Amino acid sequence: MTIFLTIVHIIVAVSLIAIVLLQSGKSAGLSGSIAGGAETFFGKNKGRTIDALLSKWTTVAAVVFVITSIALSLFK
């Protein structure tokens, strides 16, 4: 059981690093470089963008990372 949890923990840790590195900064992108109209246009579809999807996956990966960390500390 410990070996399985360790493998899952390592995979989740590497995935979490990759997901965070794929996200763009707050001022990056089209809405950061063009003020005004671009913000109102792209603000409507904020939940459907790749950044929103990556943000959701970051949350999922972080929760799984914490759960595997706690499980590993309990089993060792």
mmJSON file of the N, C-alpha and C atoms, coordinates in Angstrom:
{"data_MODEL":{"atom_site":{
"group_PDB":["ATOM","ATOM","ATOM","ATOM","ATOM","ATOM","ATOM","ATOM","ATOM","ATOM","ATOM","ATOM","ATOM","ATOM","ATOM","ATOM","ATOM","ATOM","ATOM","ATOM","ATOM","ATOM","ATOM","ATOM","ATOM","ATOM","ATOM","ATOM","ATOM","ATOM","ATOM","ATOM","ATOM","ATOM","ATOM","ATOM","ATOM","ATOM","ATOM","ATOM","ATOM","ATOM","ATOM","ATOM","ATOM","ATOM","ATOM","ATOM","ATOM","ATOM","ATOM","ATOM","ATOM","ATOM","ATOM","ATOM","ATOM","ATOM","ATOM","ATOM","ATOM","ATOM","ATOM","ATOM","ATOM","ATOM","ATOM","ATOM","ATOM","ATOM","ATOM","ATOM","ATOM","ATOM","ATOM","ATOM","ATOM","ATOM","ATOM","ATOM","ATOM","ATOM","ATOM","ATOM","ATOM","ATOM","ATOM","ATOM","ATOM","ATOM","ATOM","ATOM","ATOM","ATOM","ATOM","ATOM","ATOM","ATOM","ATOM","ATOM","ATOM","ATOM","ATOM","ATOM","ATOM","ATOM","ATOM","ATOM","ATOM","ATOM","ATOM","ATOM","ATOM","ATOM","ATOM","ATOM","ATOM","ATOM","ATOM","ATOM","ATOM","ATOM","ATOM","ATOM","ATOM","ATOM","ATOM","ATOM","ATOM","ATOM","ATOM","ATOM","ATOM","ATOM","ATOM","ATOM","ATOM","ATOM","ATOM","ATOM","ATOM","ATOM","ATOM","ATOM","ATOM","ATOM","ATOM","ATOM","ATOM","ATOM","ATOM","ATOM","ATOM","ATOM","ATOM","ATOM","ATOM","ATOM","ATOM","ATOM","ATOM","ATOM","ATOM","ATOM","ATOM","ATOM","ATOM","ATOM","ATOM","ATOM","ATOM","ATOM","ATOM","ATOM","ATOM","ATOM","ATOM","ATOM","ATOM","ATOM","ATOM","ATOM","ATOM","ATOM","ATOM","ATOM","ATOM","ATOM","ATOM","ATOM","ATOM","ATOM","ATOM","ATOM","ATOM","ATOM","ATOM","ATOM","ATOM","ATOM","ATOM","ATOM","ATOM","ATOM","ATOM","ATOM","ATOM","ATOM","ATOM","ATOM","ATOM","ATOM","ATOM","ATOM","ATOM","ATOM","ATOM","ATOM","ATOM","ATOM","ATOM","ATOM","ATOM","ATOM","ATOM","ATOM","ATOM","ATOM"],
"id":[1,2,3,4,5,6,7,8,9,10,11,12,13,14,15,16,17,18,19,20,21,22,23,24,25,26,27,28,29,30,31,32,33,34,35,36,37,38,39,40,41,42,43,44,45,46,47,48,49,50,51,52,53,54,55,56,57,58,59,60,61,62,63,64,65,66,67,68,69,70,71,72,73,74,75,76,77,78,79,80,81,82,83,84,85,86,87,88,89,90,91,92,93,94,95,96,97,98,99,100,101,102,103,104,105,106,107,108,109,110,111,112,113,114,115,116,117,118,119,120,121,122,123,124,125,126,127,128,129,130,131,132,133,134,135,136,137,138,139,140,141,142,143,144,145,146,147,148,149,150,151,152,153,154,155,156,157,158,159,160,161,162,163,164,165,166,167,168,169,170,171,172,173,174,175,176,177,178,179,180,181,182,183,184,185,186,187,188,189,190,191,192,193,194,195,196,197,198,199,200,201,202,203,204,205,206,207,208,209,210,211,212,213,214,215,216,217,218,219,220,221,222,223,224,225,226,227,228],
"type_symbol":["N","C","C","N","C","C","N","C","C","N","C","C","N","C","C","N","C","C","N","C","C","N","C","C","N","C","C","N","C","C","N","C","C","N","C","C","N","C","C","N","C","C","N","C","C","N","C","C","N","C","C","N","C","C","N","C","C","N","C","C","N","C","C","N","C","C","N","C","C","N","C","C","N","C","C","N","C","C","N","C","C","N","C","C","N","C","C","N","C","C","N","C","C","N","C","C","N","C","C","N","C","C","N","C","C","N","C","C","N","C","C","N","C","C","N","C","C","N","C","C","N","C","C","N","C","C","N","C","C","N","C","C","N","C","C","N","C","C","N","C","C","N","C","C","N","C","C","N","C","C","N","C","C","N","C","C","N","C","C","N","C","C","N","C","C","N","C","C","N","C","C","N","C","C","N","C","C","N","C","C","N","C","C","N","C","C","N","C","C","N","C","C","N","C","C","N","C","C","N","C","C","N","C","C","N","C","C","N","C","C","N","C","C","N","C","C","N","C","C","N","C","C","N","C","C","N","C","C"],
"label_atom_id":["N","CA","C","N","CA","C","N","CA","C","N","CA","C","N","CA","C","N","CA","C","N","CA","C","N","CA","C","N","CA","C","N","CA","C","N","CA","C","N","CA","C","N","CA","C","N","CA","C","N","CA","C","N","CA","C","N","CA","C","N","CA","C","N","CA","C","N","CA","C","N","CA","C","N","CA","C","N","CA","C","N","CA","C","N","CA","C","N","CA","C","N","CA","C","N","CA","C","N","CA","C","N","CA","C","N","CA","C","N","CA","C","N","CA","C","N","CA","C","N","CA","C","N","CA","C","N","CA","C","N","CA","C","N","CA","C","N","CA","C","N","CA","C","N","CA","C","N","CA","C","N","CA","C","N","CA","C","N","CA","C","N","CA","C","N","CA","C","N","CA","C","N","CA","C","N","CA","C","N","CA","C","N","CA","C","N","CA","C","N","CA","C","N","CA","C","N","CA","C","N","CA","C","N","CA","C","N","CA","C","N","CA","C","N","CA","C","N","CA","C","N","CA","C","N","CA","C","N","CA","C","N","CA","C","N","CA","C","N","CA","C","N","CA","C","N","CA","C","N","CA","C","N","CA","C","N","CA","C","N","CA","C","N","CA","C"],
"label_alt_id":[null,null,null,null,null,null,null,null,null,null,null,null,null,null,null,null,null,null,null,null,null,null,null,null,null,null,null,null,null,null,null,null,null,null,null,null,null,null,null,null,null,null,null,null,null,null,null,null,null,null,null,null,null,null,null,null,null,null,null,null,null,null,null,null,null,null,null,null,null,null,null,null,null,null,null,null,null,null,null,null,null,null,null,null,null,null,null,null,null,null,null,null,null,null,null,null,null,null,null,null,null,null,null,null,null,null,null,null,null,null,null,null,null,null,null,null,null,null,null,null,null,null,null,null,null,null,null,null,null,null,null,null,null,null,null,null,null,null,null,null,null,null,null,null,null,null,null,null,null,null,null,null,null,null,null,null,null,null,null,null,null,null,null,null,null,null,null,null,null,null,null,null,null,null,null,null,null,null,null,null,null,null,null,null,null,null,null,null,null,null,null,null,null,null,null,null,null,null,null,null,null,null,null,null,null,null,null,null,null,null,null,null,null,null,null,null,null,null,null,null,null,null,null,null,null,null,null,null],
"label_comp_id":["MET","MET","MET","THR","THR","THR","ILE","ILE","ILE","PHE","PHE","PHE","LEU","LEU","LEU","THR","THR","THR","ILE","ILE","ILE","VAL","VAL","VAL","HIS","HIS","HIS","ILE","ILE","ILE","ILE","ILE","ILE","VAL","VAL","VAL","ALA","ALA","ALA","VAL","VAL","VAL","SER","SER","SER","LEU","LEU","LEU","ILE","ILE","ILE","ALA","ALA","ALA","ILE","ILE","ILE","VAL","VAL","VAL","LEU","LEU","LEU","LEU","LEU","LEU","GLN","GLN","GLN","SER","SER","SER","GLY","GLY","GLY","LYS","LYS","LYS","SER","SER","SER","ALA","ALA","ALA","GLY","GLY","GLY","LEU","LEU","LEU","SER","SER","SER","GLY","GLY","GLY","SER","SER","SER","ILE","ILE","ILE","ALA","ALA","ALA","GLY","GLY","GLY","GLY","GLY","GLY","ALA","ALA","ALA","GLU","GLU","GLU","THR","THR","THR","PHE","PHE","PHE","PHE","PHE","PHE","GLY","GLY","GLY","LYS","LYS","LYS","ASN","ASN","ASN","LYS","LYS","LYS","GLY","GLY","GLY","ARG","ARG","ARG","THR","THR","THR","ILE","ILE","ILE","ASP","ASP","ASP","ALA","ALA","ALA","LEU","LEU","LEU","LEU","LEU","LEU","SER","SER","SER","LYS","LYS","LYS","TRP","TRP","TRP","THR","THR","THR","THR","THR","THR","VAL","VAL","VAL","ALA","ALA","ALA","ALA","ALA","ALA","VAL","VAL","VAL","VAL","VAL","VAL","PHE","PHE","PHE","VAL","VAL","VAL","ILE","ILE","ILE","THR","THR","THR","SER","SER","SER","ILE","ILE","ILE","ALA","ALA","ALA","LEU","LEU","LEU","SER","SER","SER","LEU","LEU","LEU","PHE","PHE","PHE","LYS","LYS","LYS"],
"label_asym_id":["A","A","A","A","A","A","A","A","A","A","A","A","A","A","A","A","A","A","A","A","A","A","A","A","A","A","A","A","A","A","A","A","A","A","A","A","A","A","A","A","A","A","A","A","A","A","A","A","A","A","A","A","A","A","A","A","A","A","A","A","A","A","A","A","A","A","A","A","A","A","A","A","A","A","A","A","A","A","A","A","A","A","A","A","A","A","A","A","A","A","A","A","A","A","A","A","A","A","A","A","A","A","A","A","A","A","A","A","A","A","A","A","A","A","A","A","A","A","A","A","A","A","A","A","A","A","A","A","A","A","A","A","A","A","A","A","A","A","A","A","A","A","A","A","A","A","A","A","A","A","A","A","A","A","A","A","A","A","A","A","A","A","A","A","A","A","A","A","A","A","A","A","A","A","A","A","A","A","A","A","A","A","A","A","A","A","A","A","A","A","A","A","A","A","A","A","A","A","A","A","A","A","A","A","A","A","A","A","A","A","A","A","A","A","A","A","A","A","A","A","A","A","A","A","A","A","A","A"],
"label_entity_id":["1","1","1","1","1","1","1","1","1","1","1","1","1","1","1","1","1","1","1","1","1","1","1","1","1","1","1","1","1","1","1","1","1","1","1","1","1","1","1","1","1","1","1","1","1","1","1","1","1","1","1","1","1","1","1","1","1","1","1","1","1","1","1","1","1","1","1","1","1","1","1","1","1","1","1","1","1","1","1","1","1","1","1","1","1","1","1","1","1","1","1","1","1","1","1","1","1","1","1","1","1","1","1","1","1","1","1","1","1","1","1","1","1","1","1","1","1","1","1","1","1","1","1","1","1","1","1","1","1","1","1","1","1","1","1","1","1","1","1","1","1","1","1","1","1","1","1","1","1","1","1","1","1","1","1","1","1","1","1","1","1","1","1","1","1","1","1","1","1","1","1","1","1","1","1","1","1","1","1","1","1","1","1","1","1","1","1","1","1","1","1","1","1","1","1","1","1","1","1","1","1","1","1","1","1","1","1","1","1","1","1","1","1","1","1","1","1","1","1","1","1","1","1","1","1","1","1","1"],
"label_seq_id":[1,1,1,2,2,2,3,3,3,4,4,4,5,5,5,6,6,6,7,7,7,8,8,8,9,9,9,10,10,10,11,11,11,12,12,12,13,13,13,14,14,14,15,15,15,16,16,16,17,17,17,18,18,18,19,19,19,20,20,20,21,21,21,22,22,22,23,23,23,24,24,24,25,25,25,26,26,26,27,27,27,28,28,28,29,29,29,30,30,30,31,31,31,32,32,32,33,33,33,34,34,34,35,35,35,36,36,36,37,37,37,38,38,38,39,39,39,40,40,40,41,41,41,42,42,42,43,43,43,44,44,44,45,45,45,46,46,46,47,47,47,48,48,48,49,49,49,50,50,50,51,51,51,52,52,52,53,53,53,54,54,54,55,55,55,56,56,56,57,57,57,58,58,58,59,59,59,60,60,60,61,61,61,62,62,62,63,63,63,64,64,64,65,65,65,66,66,66,67,67,67,68,68,68,69,69,69,70,70,70,71,71,71,72,72,72,73,73,73,74,74,74,75,75,75,76,76,76],
"pdbx_PDB_ins_code":[null,null,null,null,null,null,null,null,null,null,null,null,null,null,null,null,null,null,null,null,null,null,null,null,null,null,null,null,null,null,null,null,null,null,null,null,null,null,null,null,null,null,null,null,null,null,null,null,null,null,null,null,null,null,null,null,null,null,null,null,null,null,null,null,null,null,null,null,null,null,null,null,null,null,null,null,null,null,null,null,null,null,null,null,null,null,null,null,null,null,null,null,null,null,null,null,null,null,null,null,null,null,null,null,null,null,null,null,null,null,null,null,null,null,null,null,null,null,null,null,null,null,null,null,null,null,null,null,null,null,null,null,null,null,null,null,null,null,null,null,null,null,null,null,null,null,null,null,null,null,null,null,null,null,null,null,null,null,null,null,null,null,null,null,null,null,null,null,null,null,null,null,null,null,null,null,null,null,null,null,null,null,null,null,null,null,null,null,null,null,null,null,null,null,null,null,null,null,null,null,null,null,null,null,null,null,null,null,null,null,null,null,null,null,null,null,null,null,null,null,null,null,null,null,null,null,null,null],
"Cartn_x":[0.82,0.0,0.868,1.96,2.844,3.52,3.89,4.534,3.558,2.316,1.299,1.057,0.93,0.716,1.906,3.112,4.304,4.345,3.989,3.969,2.923,1.727,0.666,1.091,1.735,2.193,3.217,4.145,5.152,4.517,3.59,2.907,2.103,1.411,0.618,1.524,2.664,3.588,4.148,4.539,5.059,3.946,2.741,1.607,1.284,1.337,1.057,2.079,3.332,4.369,4.12,3.796,3.561,2.333,1.273,0.05,0.295,1.003,1.279,2.172,3.147,4.027,3.319,2.279,1.531,0.62,0.277,-0.626,0.083,-0.689,-0.121,-0.303,0.49,0.395,-0.872,-1.123,-2.33,-2.328,-1.193,-1.145,-0.778,-0.578,-0.209,-1.448,-1.222,-2.312,-2.875,-3.915,-4.501,-5.19,-5.875,-6.592,-5.636,-4.415,-3.447,-2.754,-2.654,-1.937,-2.848,-4.106,-5.052,-6.096,-6.156,-7.112,-8.464,-9.513,-10.826,-11.652,-11.824,-12.742,-12.389,-11.123,-10.739,-11.126,-11.038,-11.386,-12.877,-13.712,-15.151,-15.539,-14.862,-15.192,-14.767,-13.535,-13.037,-13.477,-13.989,-14.482,-15.722,-16.49,-17.715,-17.411,-16.371,-16.041,-14.921,-14.813,-13.701,-13.717,-14.891,-14.984,-14.658,-14.573,-14.344,-12.935,-12.097,-10.747,-9.832,-8.682,-7.706,-7.177,-7.017,-6.545,-7.521,-8.813,-9.81,-9.753,-9.567,-9.45,-8.197,-7.088,-5.852,-5.985,-6.733,-6.952,-7.75,-8.739,-9.526,-8.676,-7.852,-6.983,-5.901,-5.476,-4.525,-5.144,-6.39,-7.092,-7.244,-7.627,-7.793,-6.468,-5.413,-4.098,-3.589,-3.852,-3.409,-4.143,-5.427,-6.206,-5.723,-5.493,-4.992,-3.598,-2.771,-1.433,-1.497,-2.376,-2.514,-3.043,-4.005,-4.564,-3.511,-2.723,-1.68,-0.568,-0.305,0.694,0.248,-1.018,-1.553,-1.591,-2.006,-2.066,-0.675,0.316,1.684,2.216,1.853,2.33,1.653,0.437,-0.255,0.22,0.579,0.978,2.439,3.281,4.696,5.002],
"Cartn_y":[-1.197,0.0,1.267,1.214,2.371,2.652,1.6,1.786,2.414,1.944,2.508,3.983,4.318,5.71,6.593,6.053,6.816,7.108,6.108,6.307,7.343,7.242,8.219,9.611,9.688,10.972,11.64,10.869,11.417,11.877,11.092,11.473,12.756,12.859,14.054,15.266,15.076,16.184,16.72,15.843,16.273,16.928,16.371,16.962,18.35,18.523,19.823,20.864,20.481,21.394,21.779,20.8,21.069,21.961,21.711,22.505,23.949,24.152,25.514,26.247,25.553,26.191,26.511,25.785,26.05,27.271,27.669,28.803,30.105,31.04,32.345,33.263,34.331,35.282,36.117,36.909,37.728,38.804,39.379,40.457,39.957,38.659,38.129,37.929,37.763,37.491,38.747,38.563,39.653,40.664,40.2,41.136,41.969,41.506,42.291,43.335,43.082,44.024,45.066,44.748,45.698,46.035,47.278,47.695,48.0,47.931,48.369,47.268,47.295,46.409,44.942,44.631,43.228,42.64,43.423,42.927,42.606,43.44,43.178,42.015,41.876,40.778,39.437,39.352,38.087,37.811,38.791,38.581,37.716,37.692,36.893,35.404,35.014,33.604,33.149,33.762,33.47,32.019,31.447,30.079,29.033,29.409,28.45,28.506,29.324,29.466,28.364,28.268,27.267,27.585,28.879,29.257,28.833,28.933,28.501,26.994,26.266,24.817,24.414,25.092,24.799,25.146,26.187,26.558,25.486,24.936,23.858,22.615,22.278,21.112,21.325,22.562,22.854,22.568,22.971,22.716,21.221,20.48,19.03,18.366,18.75,18.153,18.491,19.714,20.105,19.316,19.101,18.327,16.879,16.292,14.912,14.83,15.842,15.866,15.892,16.708,16.78,15.457,14.859,13.585,12.482,12.416,11.396,11.678,12.935,13.276,12.807,13.061,12.628,11.105,10.451,8.986,8.375,8.968,8.446,8.642,9.752,9.977,9.034,8.626,7.697,6.259,5.866,4.491,4.201,5.235,4.987,4.946],
"Cartn_z":[0.0,0.0,0.0,0.729,0.816,-0.528,-1.227,-2.533,-3.52,-3.523,-4.404,-4.09,-2.818,-2.43,-2.788,-2.661,-3.017,-4.518,-5.322,-6.773,-7.154,-6.57,-6.848,-6.39,-5.249,-4.697,-5.621,-6.148,-7.052,-8.361,-8.897,-10.139,-9.937,-8.811,-8.531,-8.317,-7.669,-7.441,-8.759,-9.652,-10.947,-11.77,-11.706,-12.418,-11.892,-10.594,-9.987,-10.434,-10.494,-10.972,-12.422,-13.252,-14.673,-14.879,-14.143,-14.291,-13.882,-12.799,-12.34,-13.341,-13.92,-14.89,-16.202,-16.537,-17.762,-17.652,-16.442,-16.27,-16.591,-17.127,-17.428,-16.229,-16.198,-15.108,-15.19,-14.168,-14.129,-15.214,-15.52,-16.501,-17.898,-18.058,-19.36,-20.226,-21.473,-22.388,-23.012,-23.795,-24.548,-23.648,-22.618,-21.753,-20.904,-20.7,-19.948,-20.791,-22.103,-22.951,-23.588,-23.772,-24.367,-23.31,-22.94,-21.912,-22.549,-21.759,-22.213,-22.825,-24.151,-24.84,-24.728,-24.713,-24.624,-23.28,-22.232,-20.9,-20.815,-21.379,-21.309,-22.209,-23.371,-24.274,-23.7,-23.229,-22.728,-21.299,-20.609,-19.254,-19.21,-20.305,-20.351,-20.395,-21.091,-21.272,-20.351,-19.199,-18.3,-17.818,-17.613,-17.12,-18.154,-19.428,-20.497,-21.049,-20.511,-21.05,-20.54,-21.169,-20.753,-19.361,-19.057,-17.721,-16.634,-16.918,-15.932,-15.741,-16.834,-16.743,-15.969,-16.241,-15.508,-14.031,-13.734,-12.337,-11.6,-12.261,-11.645,-11.432,-12.426,-12.297,-11.239,-11.046,-9.974,-8.621,-8.455,-7.198,-6.947,-7.98,-7.838,-7.494,-8.2,-7.95,-6.555,-6.096,-4.751,-3.675,-3.866,-2.882,-2.852,-4.018,-4.07,-3.461,-3.688,-3.103,-1.572,-1.03,0.428,0.988,0.307,0.779,0.751,-0.323,-0.373,0.642,0.922,1.941,3.315,3.638,4.938,5.019,3.927,3.932,4.091,3.435,3.582,4.993,5.614,6.981,7.966,7.663,8.554,8.389,7.163,6.91,7.199,7.291,7.545,9.0],
"occupancy":[1.0,1.0,1.0,1.0,1.0,1.0,1.0,1.0,1.0,1.0,1.0,1.0,1.0,1.0,1.0,1.0,1.0,1.0,1.0,1.0,1.0,1.0,1.0,1.0,1.0,1.0,1.0,1.0,1.0,1.0,1.0,1.0,1.0,1.0,1.0,1.0,1.0,1.0,1.0,1.0,1.0,1.0,1.0,1.0,1.0,1.0,1.0,1.0,1.0,1.0,1.0,1.0,1.0,1.0,1.0,1.0,1.0,1.0,1.0,1.0,1.0,1.0,1.0,1.0,1.0,1.0,1.0,1.0,1.0,1.0,1.0,1.0,1.0,1.0,1.0,1.0,1.0,1.0,1.0,1.0,1.0,1.0,1.0,1.0,1.0,1.0,1.0,1.0,1.0,1.0,1.0,1.0,1.0,1.0,1.0,1.0,1.0,1.0,1.0,1.0,1.0,1.0,1.0,1.0,1.0,1.0,1.0,1.0,1.0,1.0,1.0,1.0,1.0,1.0,1.0,1.0,1.0,1.0,1.0,1.0,1.0,1.0,1.0,1.0,1.0,1.0,1.0,1.0,1.0,1.0,1.0,1.0,1.0,1.0,1.0,1.0,1.0,1.0,1.0,1.0,1.0,1.0,1.0,1.0,1.0,1.0,1.0,1.0,1.0,1.0,1.0,1.0,1.0,1.0,1.0,1.0,1.0,1.0,1.0,1.0,1.0,1.0,1.0,1.0,1.0,1.0,1.0,1.0,1.0,1.0,1.0,1.0,1.0,1.0,1.0,1.0,1.0,1.0,1.0,1.0,1.0,1.0,1.0,1.0,1.0,1.0,1.0,1.0,1.0,1.0,1.0,1.0,1.0,1.0,1.0,1.0,1.0,1.0,1.0,1.0,1.0,1.0,1.0,1.0,1.0,1.0,1.0,1.0,1.0,1.0,1.0,1.0,1.0,1.0,1.0,1.0,1.0,1.0,1.0,1.0,1.0,1.0,1.0,1.0,1.0,1.0,1.0,1.0],
"B_iso_or_equiv":[0.0,0.0,0.0,0.0,0.0,0.0,0.0,0.0,0.0,0.0,0.0,0.0,0.0,0.0,0.0,0.0,0.0,0.0,0.0,0.0,0.0,0.0,0.0,0.0,0.0,0.0,0.0,0.0,0.0,0.0,0.0,0.0,0.0,0.0,0.0,0.0,0.0,0.0,0.0,0.0,0.0,0.0,0.0,0.0,0.0,0.0,0.0,0.0,0.0,0.0,0.0,0.0,0.0,0.0,0.0,0.0,0.0,0.0,0.0,0.0,0.0,0.0,0.0,0.0,0.0,0.0,0.0,0.0,0.0,0.0,0.0,0.0,0.0,0.0,0.0,0.0,0.0,0.0,0.0,0.0,0.0,0.0,0.0,0.0,0.0,0.0,0.0,0.0,0.0,0.0,0.0,0.0,0.0,0.0,0.0,0.0,0.0,0.0,0.0,0.0,0.0,0.0,0.0,0.0,0.0,0.0,0.0,0.0,0.0,0.0,0.0,0.0,0.0,0.0,0.0,0.0,0.0,0.0,0.0,0.0,0.0,0.0,0.0,0.0,0.0,0.0,0.0,0.0,0.0,0.0,0.0,0.0,0.0,0.0,0.0,0.0,0.0,0.0,0.0,0.0,0.0,0.0,0.0,0.0,0.0,0.0,0.0,0.0,0.0,0.0,0.0,0.0,0.0,0.0,0.0,0.0,0.0,0.0,0.0,0.0,0.0,0.0,0.0,0.0,0.0,0.0,0.0,0.0,0.0,0.0,0.0,0.0,0.0,0.0,0.0,0.0,0.0,0.0,0.0,0.0,0.0,0.0,0.0,0.0,0.0,0.0,0.0,0.0,0.0,0.0,0.0,0.0,0.0,0.0,0.0,0.0,0.0,0.0,0.0,0.0,0.0,0.0,0.0,0.0,0.0,0.0,0.0,0.0,0.0,0.0,0.0,0.0,0.0,0.0,0.0,0.0,0.0,0.0,0.0,0.0,0.0,0.0,0.0,0.0,0.0,0.0,0.0,0.0],
"pdbx_formal_charge":[null,null,null,null,null,null,null,null,null,null,null,null,null,null,null,null,null,null,null,null,null,null,null,null,null,null,null,null,null,null,null,null,null,null,null,null,null,null,null,null,null,null,null,null,null,null,null,null,null,null,null,null,null,null,null,null,null,null,null,null,null,null,null,null,null,null,null,null,null,null,null,null,null,null,null,null,null,null,null,null,null,null,null,null,null,null,null,null,null,null,null,null,null,null,null,null,null,null,null,null,null,null,null,null,null,null,null,null,null,null,null,null,null,null,null,null,null,null,null,null,null,null,null,null,null,null,null,null,null,null,null,null,null,null,null,null,null,null,null,null,null,null,null,null,null,null,null,null,null,null,null,null,null,null,null,null,null,null,null,null,null,null,null,null,null,null,null,null,null,null,null,null,null,null,null,null,null,null,null,null,null,null,null,null,null,null,null,null,null,null,null,null,null,null,null,null,null,null,null,null,null,null,null,null,null,null,null,null,null,null,null,null,null,null,null,null,null,null,null,null,null,null,null,null,null,null,null,null],
"auth_seq_id":[1,1,1,2,2,2,3,3,3,4,4,4,5,5,5,6,6,6,7,7,7,8,8,8,9,9,9,10,10,10,11,11,11,12,12,12,13,13,13,14,14,14,15,15,15,16,16,16,17,17,17,18,18,18,19,19,19,20,20,20,21,21,21,22,22,22,23,23,23,24,24,24,25,25,25,26,26,26,27,27,27,28,28,28,29,29,29,30,30,30,31,31,31,32,32,32,33,33,33,34,34,34,35,35,35,36,36,36,37,37,37,38,38,38,39,39,39,40,40,40,41,41,41,42,42,42,43,43,43,44,44,44,45,45,45,46,46,46,47,47,47,48,48,48,49,49,49,50,50,50,51,51,51,52,52,52,53,53,53,54,54,54,55,55,55,56,56,56,57,57,57,58,58,58,59,59,59,60,60,60,61,61,61,62,62,62,63,63,63,64,64,64,65,65,65,66,66,66,67,67,67,68,68,68,69,69,69,70,70,70,71,71,71,72,72,72,73,73,73,74,74,74,75,75,75,76,76,76],
"auth_comp_id":["MET","MET","MET","THR","THR","THR","ILE","ILE","ILE","PHE","PHE","PHE","LEU","LEU","LEU","THR","THR","THR","ILE","ILE","ILE","VAL","VAL","VAL","HIS","HIS","HIS","ILE","ILE","ILE","ILE","ILE","ILE","VAL","VAL","VAL","ALA","ALA","ALA","VAL","VAL","VAL","SER","SER","SER","LEU","LEU","LEU","ILE","ILE","ILE","ALA","ALA","ALA","ILE","ILE","ILE","VAL","VAL","VAL","LEU","LEU","LEU","LEU","LEU","LEU","GLN","GLN","GLN","SER","SER","SER","GLY","GLY","GLY","LYS","LYS","LYS","SER","SER","SER","ALA","ALA","ALA","GLY","GLY","GLY","LEU","LEU","LEU","SER","SER","SER","GLY","GLY","GLY","SER","SER","SER","ILE","ILE","ILE","ALA","ALA","ALA","GLY","GLY","GLY","GLY","GLY","GLY","ALA","ALA","ALA","GLU","GLU","GLU","THR","THR","THR","PHE","PHE","PHE","PHE","PHE","PHE","GLY","GLY","GLY","LYS","LYS","LYS","ASN","ASN","ASN","LYS","LYS","LYS","GLY","GLY","GLY","ARG","ARG","ARG","THR","THR","THR","ILE","ILE","ILE","ASP","ASP","ASP","ALA","ALA","ALA","LEU","LEU","LEU","LEU","LEU","LEU","SER","SER","SER","LYS","LYS","LYS","TRP","TRP","TRP","THR","THR","THR","THR","THR","THR","VAL","VAL","VAL","ALA","ALA","ALA","ALA","ALA","ALA","VAL","VAL","VAL","VAL","VAL","VAL","PHE","PHE","PHE","VAL","VAL","VAL","ILE","ILE","ILE","THR","THR","THR","SER","SER","SER","ILE","ILE","ILE","ALA","ALA","ALA","LEU","LEU","LEU","SER","SER","SER","LEU","LEU","LEU","PHE","PHE","PHE","LYS","LYS","LYS"],
"auth_asym_id":["A","A","A","A","A","A","A","A","A","A","A","A","A","A","A","A","A","A","A","A","A","A","A","A","A","A","A","A","A","A","A","A","A","A","A","A","A","A","A","A","A","A","A","A","A","A","A","A","A","A","A","A","A","A","A","A","A","A","A","A","A","A","A","A","A","A","A","A","A","A","A","A","A","A","A","A","A","A","A","A","A","A","A","A","A","A","A","A","A","A","A","A","A","A","A","A","A","A","A","A","A","A","A","A","A","A","A","A","A","A","A","A","A","A","A","A","A","A","A","A","A","A","A","A","A","A","A","A","A","A","A","A","A","A","A","A","A","A","A","A","A","A","A","A","A","A","A","A","A","A","A","A","A","A","A","A","A","A","A","A","A","A","A","A","A","A","A","A","A","A","A","A","A","A","A","A","A","A","A","A","A","A","A","A","A","A","A","A","A","A","A","A","A","A","A","A","A","A","A","A","A","A","A","A","A","A","A","A","A","A","A","A","A","A","A","A","A","A","A","A","A","A","A","A","A","A","A","A"],
"auth_atom_id":["N","CA","C","N","CA","C","N","CA","C","N","CA","C","N","CA","C","N","CA","C","N","CA","C","N","CA","C","N","CA","C","N","CA","C","N","CA","C","N","CA","C","N","CA","C","N","CA","C","N","CA","C","N","CA","C","N","CA","C","N","CA","C","N","CA","C","N","CA","C","N","CA","C","N","CA","C","N","CA","C","N","CA","C","N","CA","C","N","CA","C","N","CA","C","N","CA","C","N","CA","C","N","CA","C","N","CA","C","N","CA","C","N","CA","C","N","CA","C","N","CA","C","N","CA","C","N","CA","C","N","CA","C","N","CA","C","N","CA","C","N","CA","C","N","CA","C","N","CA","C","N","CA","C","N","CA","C","N","CA","C","N","CA","C","N","CA","C","N","CA","C","N","CA","C","N","CA","C","N","CA","C","N","CA","C","N","CA","C","N","CA","C","N","CA","C","N","CA","C","N","CA","C","N","CA","C","N","CA","C","N","CA","C","N","CA","C","N","CA","C","N","CA","C","N","CA","C","N","CA","C","N","CA","C","N","CA","C","N","CA","C","N","CA","C","N","CA","C","N","CA","C","N","CA","C","N","CA","C","N","CA","C","N","CA","C"],
"pdbx_PDB_model_num":[1,1,1,1,1,1,1,1,1,1,1,1,1,1,1,1,1,1,1,1,1,1,1,1,1,1,1,1,1,1,1,1,1,1,1,1,1,1,1,1,1,1,1,1,1,1,1,1,1,1,1,1,1,1,1,1,1,1,1,1,1,1,1,1,1,1,1,1,1,1,1,1,1,1,1,1,1,1,1,1,1,1,1,1,1,1,1,1,1,1,1,1,1,1,1,1,1,1,1,1,1,1,1,1,1,1,1,1,1,1,1,1,1,1,1,1,1,1,1,1,1,1,1,1,1,1,1,1,1,1,1,1,1,1,1,1,1,1,1,1,1,1,1,1,1,1,1,1,1,1,1,1,1,1,1,1,1,1,1,1,1,1,1,1,1,1,1,1,1,1,1,1,1,1,1,1,1,1,1,1,1,1,1,1,1,1,1,1,1,1,1,1,1,1,1,1,1,1,1,1,1,1,1,1,1,1,1,1,1,1,1,1,1,1,1,1,1,1,1,1,1,1,1,1,1,1,1,1]
}}}
